[in-house]
Amino acid sequence: MQLLSRYIILQFLRWFALCIVAAGGVFLIVDFFLNVEDFTGNNAAFTMVAQYFALKLPKILIEVFPAAALLAVLISLGILADNRELLAMRACGIESWRLAGPLLVAGTFLSLGALLWNEVVVPPTAARARAVKDIDIERKQQEGDLDAVALWFQADEGFFYINFFDASRNVLHGITLHELDPSFRLVGVKEAPAAFWNGERWEIPSGTVTDLRPDANGIPRAMVAGDLTIPETPQEFRRKRRRSYEFDYKGLAEQIEVLQAKGLDASEYLVDLYFKLALPFSGMVAVTIGFAVILRTSHRGSLASNVGVAMGIVFAYWATMAVTVSAGHAGNLPPLVAAWSANLAFLALAGVIYGSARD
């Protein structure tokens, strides 16, 4: 049984590697044609375009991860079924469910690897890819069209929130600094309606400072020179329009704590935080449902039909995921439910398929 398990795992991993490379390549080609007008219209150098796609590839790979896992299960086990190897195993008294063990072990390690990939590799490369496209390729900072809203960034004292950045005039509107102590407790708030870049530093004409420590009175006072220093330059702000997937788990969790401390709605960020965990573990769901499909169709399904089934399941999963995550962002579903609904729904589907295969 140990030799058989090793054989099944190796077959699955080989096909997984081929499938994720193929799926990633298809997505890169589609992305290229979607952006080709931007590249040619801005006379982008080949090296710059290549850099953009190289940096974007890690995010694409995590997005196609469940599809690759599902295809790998259906192809590897489908080949065994076509060669009558599954039938031979059953004739030797090996129960079908025992074949799932090696796949679940491999799927678990792949999911943990995907979790690490999504946490360590994807955030910095995705942020850099967007900066390369927006700034280096499309040169938006030269045209002043990188205006941004709701900018958050970390400073030594805590977290800054910028309501609006006017890139054409280098003006910040609605500035708030949330000062935090080492235990991440809010100890002060500094607010200014606007800041103007003079070529060397930000000038802040007016504002208020509120000390929220237990021994302070908590009454706002007028801001004086030196109370608030913004370390970032306008150029750096143009690179700070960060998406949720450009944060690691800790950074996104800190953003949520700051929002909640201020009494703001953080449900959209919470959905994305939970989804950071849900997406990598979709690989486990894919392995489970792929195994159930093979049991259901091994007597009458061809390899081609299994691939077709896989593609249908993948598109259904992506559609479900898109709908539930969007509903969570809109506040129509609790964040945890929105992030995990697709995984749970298709895990239940796997159970139904497996049950019907054993009847």
C-alpha positions as CSV (number, residue, x, y, z in Angstrom):
1,M,0.0,0.0,0.0
2,Q,2.9,2.3,0.7
3,L,4.3,1.8,-2.8
4,L,0.8,2.4,-4.3
5,S,0.4,5.6,-2.2
6,R,3.8,6.9,-3.5
7,Y,2.8,6.1,-7.1
8,I,-0.5,8.0,-6.8
9,I,1.1,11.0,-5.1
10,L,3.9,11.2,-7.8
11,Q,1.3,11.0,-10.6
12,F,-0.8,13.7,-9.0
13,L,2.1,16.0,-8.4
14,R,3.5,15.6,-11.9
15,W,0.1,16.5,-13.5
16,F,-0.3,19.3,-11.0
17,A,2.9,20.9,-12.1
18,L,2.0,20.6,-15.7
19,C,-1.5,22.0,-15.1
20,I,-0.5,25.0,-13.0
21,V,2.2,26.0,-15.6
22,A,-0.3,25.6,-18.5
23,A,-3.1,27.5,-16.6
24,G,-0.7,30.2,-15.6
25,G,0.5,30.5,-19.2
26,V,-3.1,30.8,-20.5
27,F,-3.8,33.6,-18.0
28,L,-0.7,35.4,-18.9
29,I,-1.6,35.3,-22.6
30,V,-5.1,36.5,-21.9
31,D,-3.7,39.3,-19.7
32,F,-1.3,40.3,-22.4
33,F,-4.1,40.7,-25.0
34,L,-6.2,42.6,-22.5
35,N,-3.4,45.1,-22.0
36,V,-1.7,45.2,-25.4
37,E,-3.2,48.6,-26.3
38,D,-1.7,50.1,-23.1
39,F,1.7,48.6,-24.0
40,T,1.8,49.7,-27.6
41,G,0.1,53.1,-26.9
42,N,2.8,54.0,-24.4
43,N,5.7,52.5,-26.4
44,A,6.5,50.2,-23.5
45,A,9.9,48.5,-23.8
46,F,9.9,44.7,-24.1
47,T,12.0,44.5,-20.9
48,M,9.4,46.5,-19.0
49,V,6.5,44.4,-20.2
50,A,8.4,41.2,-19.3
51,Q,9.1,42.6,-15.9
52,Y,5.4,43.4,-15.4
53,F,4.3,39.8,-16.3
54,A,7.1,38.2,-14.2
55,L,5.9,40.2,-11.2
56,K,2.3,39.4,-11.9
57,L,2.8,35.7,-12.3
58,P,2.8,34.8,-8.6
59,K,-0.7,36.2,-8.1
60,I,-1.9,34.4,-11.2
61,L,-0.5,31.1,-10.0
62,I,-2.4,31.4,-6.7
63,E,-5.6,32.2,-8.6
64,V,-5.3,29.1,-10.8
65,F,-4.2,26.9,-8.0
66,P,-7.6,25.2,-7.3
67,A,-8.1,24.6,-11.1
68,A,-4.7,23.0,-11.4
69,A,-5.3,20.8,-8.4
70,L,-8.7,19.6,-9.7
71,L,-7.4,19.0,-13.2
72,A,-4.4,17.1,-11.7
73,V,-6.7,14.7,-9.7
74,L,-9.0,14.1,-12.6
75,I,-6.2,13.5,-15.2
76,S,-4.0,11.3,-12.9
77,L,-6.8,9.2,-11.7
78,G,-8.6,9.3,-15.0
79,I,-5.5,7.7,-16.7
80,L,-5.5,5.0,-14.0
81,A,-9.2,4.4,-14.7
82,D,-8.7,4.3,-18.5
83,N,-5.9,1.7,-18.0
84,R,-8.1,-0.4,-15.8
85,E,-5.7,0.1,-12.9
86,L,-8.5,1.3,-10.6
87,L,-10.5,-1.8,-11.5
88,A,-7.5,-3.9,-10.7
89,M,-7.0,-2.3,-7.3
90,R,-10.6,-2.9,-6.5
91,A,-10.2,-6.5,-7.6
92,C,-7.3,-6.8,-5.1
93,G,-9.6,-5.7,-2.3
94,I,-8.4,-2.1,-2.1
95,E,-11.4,0.1,-1.1
96,S,-11.8,3.2,-3.3
97,W,-11.8,5.5,-0.3
98,R,-8.3,4.3,0.7
99,L,-7.0,5.8,-2.6
100,A,-8.1,9.3,-1.3
101,G,-5.5,9.2,1.5
102,P,-2.4,9.8,-0.6
103,L,-4.2,12.6,-2.5
104,L,-5.4,14.3,0.6
105,V,-1.8,14.2,2.0
106,A,-0.5,15.8,-1.2
107,G,-3.3,18.3,-1.3
108,T,-2.6,19.3,2.3
109,F,1.0,20.0,1.6
110,L,0.1,21.9,-1.6
111,S,-2.4,24.0,0.3
112,L,0.1,24.9,3.1
113,G,2.6,25.8,0.4
114,A,0.0,27.9,-1.4
115,L,-0.8,29.6,2.0
116,L,2.9,30.5,2.4
117,W,3.1,31.6,-1.2
118,N,0.1,33.9,-0.8
119,E,1.5,35.4,2.3
120,V,5.1,35.9,1.4
121,V,5.5,36.1,-2.3
122,V,2.2,37.5,-3.7
123,P,1.9,40.8,-1.7
124,P,5.2,42.4,-2.7
125,T,5.3,41.2,-6.3
126,A,1.6,42.1,-6.9
127,A,2.2,45.6,-5.5
128,R,5.4,46.0,-7.6
129,A,3.6,44.7,-10.8
130,R,0.9,47.4,-10.5
131,A,3.5,50.1,-9.9
132,V,5.4,49.0,-13.0
133,K,2.2,49.2,-15.1
134,D,0.8,52.4,-13.7
135,I,4.0,54.4,-13.3
136,D,6.8,52.9,-15.5
137,I,4.6,51.8,-18.4
138,E,1.6,54.1,-18.5
139,R,3.5,57.0,-16.9
140,K,0.4,58.1,-15.0
141,Q,2.4,60.1,-12.5
142,Q,3.4,62.5,-15.3
143,E,-0.2,63.2,-16.2
144,G,-1.5,63.7,-12.7
145,D,-4.1,61.0,-13.0
146,L,-3.1,58.8,-10.1
147,D,-5.6,60.5,-7.7
148,A,-6.4,58.0,-4.9
149,V,-8.9,57.7,-2.1
150,A,-8.7,56.0,1.3
151,L,-4.9,55.6,1.5
152,W,-3.6,53.8,4.6
153,F,0.1,53.4,5.4
154,Q,2.2,52.6,8.4
155,A,4.6,55.0,10.1
156,D,6.8,54.8,13.2
157,E,4.0,56.4,15.4
158,G,1.1,54.3,14.0
159,F,-1.1,54.4,10.9
160,F,-1.8,57.3,8.6
161,Y,-5.1,57.6,6.8
162,I,-5.4,60.0,3.8
163,N,-8.9,60.6,2.6
164,F,-7.8,61.9,-0.8
165,F,-4.6,62.5,-2.7
166,D,-4.7,65.0,-5.5
167,A,-1.8,63.8,-7.6
168,S,-2.0,66.7,-10.1
169,R,-1.4,69.4,-7.4
170,N,0.4,67.3,-4.8
171,V,-2.2,68.0,-2.1
172,L,-3.3,65.6,0.6
173,H,-6.9,66.0,2.0
174,G,-8.3,64.6,5.2
175,I,-5.2,63.5,7.1
176,T,-5.4,61.4,10.2
177,L,-2.6,59.8,12.2
178,H,-3.6,57.1,14.6
179,E,-0.9,56.9,17.2
180,L,-0.4,53.4,18.7
181,D,1.6,52.2,21.7
182,P,3.7,48.9,21.6
183,S,0.6,46.9,22.6
184,F,-1.2,48.3,19.5
185,R,-3.6,50.5,21.7
186,L,-4.8,53.8,20.3
187,V,-3.1,56.5,22.4
188,G,-3.6,59.6,20.2
189,V,-5.1,61.1,17.1
190,K,-3.7,63.9,15.0
191,E,-5.9,65.4,12.3
192,A,-5.4,68.0,9.6
193,P,-7.7,69.0,6.8
194,A,-5.0,69.3,4.2
195,A,-1.2,69.2,3.5
196,F,0.6,70.9,0.6
197,W,3.9,69.8,-0.9
198,N,6.5,72.6,-1.2
199,G,9.0,70.6,-3.1
200,E,10.9,69.4,0.0
201,R,8.3,68.6,2.6
202,W,4.6,68.8,3.5
203,E,3.2,72.0,4.8
204,I,0.3,71.6,7.2
205,P,-1.5,74.9,7.9
206,S,-3.8,73.7,10.6
207,G,-5.0,70.7,12.5
208,T,-5.8,69.2,15.9
209,V,-4.0,66.9,18.3
210,T,-5.9,64.7,20.8
211,D,-4.1,62.7,23.5
212,L,-6.1,59.6,24.4
213,R,-3.8,58.1,27.1
214,P,-5.4,57.4,30.4
215,D,-3.6,60.3,32.2
216,A,-4.7,62.8,29.5
217,N,-7.9,64.8,29.3
218,G,-8.7,63.8,25.7
219,I,-9.5,67.3,24.7
220,P,-8.3,68.3,21.2
221,R,-5.9,71.2,21.0
222,A,-4.7,73.2,18.0
223,M,-1.8,71.7,16.1
224,V,1.5,73.6,16.1
225,A,4.6,73.2,13.9
226,G,6.3,69.9,14.4
227,D,3.3,68.1,15.8
228,L,2.7,66.2,12.6
229,T,5.3,65.1,10.1
230,I,4.4,63.1,7.0
231,P,7.5,61.1,5.9
232,E,6.3,60.1,2.4
233,T,6.9,62.1,-0.7
234,P,4.2,62.6,-3.4
235,Q,6.0,60.0,-5.6
236,E,5.7,57.4,-2.8
237,F,2.0,58.2,-2.3
238,R,1.5,57.4,-6.0
239,R,2.8,53.9,-5.2
240,K,0.7,53.5,-2.1
241,R,-2.7,52.8,-3.7
242,R,-2.5,49.3,-2.2
243,R,-5.1,46.6,-2.8
244,S,-5.9,44.1,-0.1
245,Y,-4.0,41.3,-1.8
246,E,-0.9,43.5,-1.7
247,F,-0.8,43.2,2.2
248,D,0.3,40.2,4.1
249,Y,-2.0,38.8,6.7
250,K,-0.5,40.7,9.6
251,G,-0.5,44.0,7.7
252,L,-4.2,43.6,6.6
253,A,-5.2,42.6,10.2
254,E,-3.5,45.8,11.5
255,Q,-5.4,47.9,8.9
256,I,-8.7,46.3,10.2
257,E,-7.8,47.1,13.8
258,V,-7.2,50.7,13.0
259,L,-10.5,51.0,11.1
260,Q,-12.4,49.4,13.9
261,A,-10.7,51.5,16.5
262,K,-11.9,54.6,14.7
263,G,-15.5,53.1,14.5
264,L,-15.3,52.6,10.7
265,D,-16.7,49.7,8.7
266,A,-14.0,47.2,8.1
267,S,-16.1,44.4,6.6
268,E,-14.6,44.6,3.1
269,Y,-11.1,44.2,4.6
270,L,-12.3,41.4,6.8
271,V,-13.7,39.5,3.8
272,D,-10.3,39.8,2.1
273,L,-8.5,38.8,5.3
274,Y,-10.5,35.6,5.6
275,F,-10.2,35.0,1.8
276,K,-6.4,35.0,2.2
277,L,-6.9,31.7,4.1
278,A,-9.8,30.4,2.1
279,L,-8.2,30.6,-1.3
280,P,-5.1,28.4,-0.6
281,F,-7.3,25.7,1.0
282,S,-9.4,25.6,-2.1
283,G,-6.8,23.1,-3.2
284,M,-8.0,20.6,-0.6
285,V,-11.6,21.1,-1.8
286,A,-10.5,20.6,-5.4
287,V,-8.7,17.3,-4.5
288,T,-11.8,16.0,-2.6
289,I,-14.3,16.9,-5.4
290,G,-12.0,15.5,-8.1
291,F,-11.7,12.2,-6.3
292,A,-15.5,12.0,-5.9
293,V,-16.0,12.7,-9.6
294,I,-13.6,10.0,-10.6
295,L,-15.4,7.5,-8.5
296,R,-18.7,8.5,-10.0
297,T,-17.5,8.4,-13.7
298,S,-14.7,5.9,-13.7
299,H,-16.9,3.1,-15.2
300,R,-18.3,5.2,-18.1
301,G,-16.3,8.5,-18.4
302,S,-13.4,9.1,-20.7
303,L,-10.4,11.2,-19.8
304,A,-11.7,14.0,-22.1
305,S,-15.0,14.0,-20.4
306,N,-13.3,14.2,-17.0
307,V,-11.4,17.3,-18.2
308,G,-14.6,18.8,-19.4
309,V,-16.3,18.1,-16.1
310,A,-13.3,19.7,-14.3
311,M,-13.5,22.9,-16.4
312,G,-17.3,23.1,-15.6
313,I,-16.6,22.7,-11.9
314,V,-13.8,25.3,-12.0
315,F,-15.9,27.9,-13.7
316,A,-18.8,27.2,-11.3
317,Y,-16.4,27.5,-8.3
318,W,-14.9,30.8,-9.6
319,A,-18.4,32.2,-10.3
320,T,-19.6,31.2,-6.8
321,M,-16.5,32.7,-5.2
322,A,-16.9,36.0,-7.1
323,V,-20.6,36.3,-6.1
324,T,-20.0,35.5,-2.4
325,V,-16.9,37.7,-2.0
326,S,-18.7,40.6,-3.8
327,A,-21.7,40.1,-1.5
328,G,-19.4,40.2,1.5
329,H,-17.8,43.5,0.2
330,A,-21.2,45.0,-0.2
331,G,-22.2,44.0,3.4
332,N,-24.8,41.4,2.3
333,L,-23.0,38.5,3.8
334,P,-20.9,38.2,7.0
335,P,-17.2,38.4,6.1
336,L,-16.4,34.8,7.2
337,V,-19.3,33.4,5.3
338,A,-18.5,35.3,2.2
339,A,-14.9,34.2,2.1
340,W,-15.5,30.5,2.8
341,S,-18.9,29.9,1.2
342,A,-17.5,28.6,-2.1
343,N,-15.2,26.1,-0.4
344,L,-17.9,24.8,1.9
345,A,-20.5,24.6,-0.9
346,F,-18.2,22.6,-3.2
347,L,-17.0,20.4,-0.3
348,A,-20.7,19.6,0.3
349,L,-21.0,18.9,-3.5
350,A,-18.1,16.5,-3.2
351,G,-19.9,14.7,-0.4
352,V,-23.1,14.4,-2.5
353,I,-21.1,13.0,-5.6
354,Y,-19.2,10.6,-3.4
355,G,-22.4,9.3,-1.8
356,S,-24.0,8.8,-5.2
357,A,-20.9,6.9,-6.4
358,R,-21.1,4.4,-3.6
359,D,-24.9,3.7,-4.0
